[in-house]
């Protein structure tokens, strides 16, 4: 299955564009695009076309894993920055 369209529920342009970007970093991907069918519908359609009969599903799973790793790195760096930075902090009163 080298060409496939996936429907991802409860998502919007935020994950659509990010996932498209991550998938297109794979040099074996010929095309990747997404669409939001209608603003009132809460899902996206993601189309992946691969070169040489490779698996579109594998490209999606790989991109999701890479995106997860990227988010973990950003989260870790953000938390580290908060610990060592001189930021104004507000403490909630109990």
Kinemage of the C-alpha trace (Angstrom):
@kinemage 1
@onewidth
@group {chain A} dominant
@subgroup {mainchain}
@vectorlist {calphas} color= white
{ca unk a 1} P 0.000 0.000 0.000
{ca unk a 2} L 2.236 2.795 -1.249
{ca unk a 3} L -0.587 5.354 -1.505
{ca unk a 4} L -3.115 5.918 1.239
{ca unk a 5} L -5.422 8.524 2.700
{ca unk a 6} L -5.849 8.453 6.451
{ca unk a 7} L -8.651 10.168 8.345
{ca unk a 8} L -7.553 11.419 11.757
{ca unk a 9} L -10.390 12.305 14.110
{ca unk a 10} L -10.436 15.110 16.691
{ca unk a 11} L -7.541 16.944 15.054
{ca unk a 12} L -7.088 20.134 13.048
{ca unk a 13} L -4.497 22.149 11.108
{ca unk a 14} L -2.164 22.104 14.122
{ca unk a 15} L -1.357 18.403 13.876
{ca unk a 16} L -2.048 18.244 10.130
{ca unk a 17} L 0.630 20.707 9.121
{ca unk a 18} L 3.124 19.421 11.700
{ca unk a 19} L 2.627 15.816 10.634
{ca unk a 20} L 2.848 16.731 6.943
{ca unk a 21} L 6.168 18.481 7.621
{ca unk a 22} L 7.550 15.482 9.534
{ca unk a 23} L 6.431 13.012 6.827
{ca unk a 24} L 7.980 15.106 4.038
{ca unk a 25} L 11.376 14.930 5.787
{ca unk a 26} L 11.444 11.266 4.693
{ca unk a 27} L 13.220 11.171 1.291
{ca unk a 28} L 11.168 8.139 0.207
{ca unk a 29} L 7.901 10.116 0.371
{ca unk a 30} L 6.769 11.372 -3.030
{ca unk a 31} L 3.814 13.435 -1.774
{ca unk a 32} L 2.114 14.261 1.492
{ca unk a 33} L -0.748 16.674 2.020
{ca unk a 34} L -3.680 17.121 4.314
{ca unk a 35} L -7.058 18.796 4.185
{ca unk a 36} L -9.793 19.785 6.581
{ca unk a 37} L -12.990 18.811 4.734
{ca unk a 38} L -15.154 21.440 6.444
{ca unk a 39} L -14.577 23.786 9.403
{ca unk a 40} L -17.463 22.222 11.305
{ca unk a 41} L -16.009 18.704 10.910
{ca unk a 42} L -13.418 17.866 13.543
{ca unk a 43} L -11.065 15.686 11.502
{ca unk a 44} L -8.380 15.880 8.851
{ca unk a 45} L -7.596 13.764 5.789
{ca unk a 46} L -3.905 12.980 5.338
{ca unk a 47} L -2.662 11.666 1.960
{ca unk a 48} L 0.719 9.923 1.651
{ca unk a 49} L 2.287 8.649 -1.597
{ca unk a 50} L 5.570 6.756 -1.496
{ca unk a 51} L 8.269 6.035 -4.076
{ca unk a 52} L 9.145 2.462 -5.083
{ca unk a 53} L 6.058 0.796 -3.608
{ca unk a 54} L 7.103 1.442 -0.006
{ca unk a 55} L 4.521 1.442 2.793
{ca unk a 56} L 2.558 4.631 3.456
{ca unk a 57} L 1.536 3.200 6.823
{ca unk a 58} L 5.168 2.728 7.808
{ca unk a 59} L 5.941 6.322 6.790
{ca unk a 60} L 3.061 7.563 8.979
{ca unk a 61} L 4.127 5.453 11.970
{ca unk a 62} L 7.735 6.569 11.593
{ca unk a 63} L 6.709 10.237 11.404
{ca unk a 64} L 4.496 9.885 14.488
{ca unk a 65} L 7.404 8.360 16.407
{ca unk a 66} L 9.761 11.115 15.256
{ca unk a 67} L 7.221 13.773 16.173
{ca unk a 68} L 6.799 12.228 19.630
{ca unk a 69} L 10.579 12.268 20.144
{ca unk a 70} L 10.780 15.876 19.001
{ca unk a 71} L 8.050 16.903 21.456
{ca unk a 72} L 9.887 15.131 24.303
{ca unk a 73} L 13.116 16.996 23.507
{ca unk a 74} L 11.324 20.356 23.358
{ca unk a 75} L 9.523 19.614 26.642
{ca unk a 76} L 12.776 18.591 28.372
{ca unk a 77} L 14.625 21.699 27.139
{ca unk a 78} L 11.726 23.936 28.204
{ca unk a 79} L 11.646 22.458 31.725
{ca unk a 80} L 15.437 22.723 31.990
{ca unk a 81} L 15.273 26.359 30.888
{ca unk a 82} L 12.636 27.124 33.515
{ca unk a 83} L 14.803 25.640 36.276
{ca unk a 84} L 17.907 27.631 35.390
{ca unk a 85} L 16.411 30.856 34.076
{ca unk a 86} L 15.714 33.969 36.111
{ca unk a 87} L 12.007 34.221 35.446
{ca unk a 88} L 9.392 35.906 37.549
{ca unk a 89} L 7.384 33.214 39.299
{ca unk a 90} L 3.914 33.278 40.816
{ca unk a 91} L 3.043 30.899 43.568
{ca unk a 92} L -0.582 29.907 44.037
{ca unk a 93} L -1.976 30.384 47.503
{ca unk a 94} L -3.569 27.283 49.008
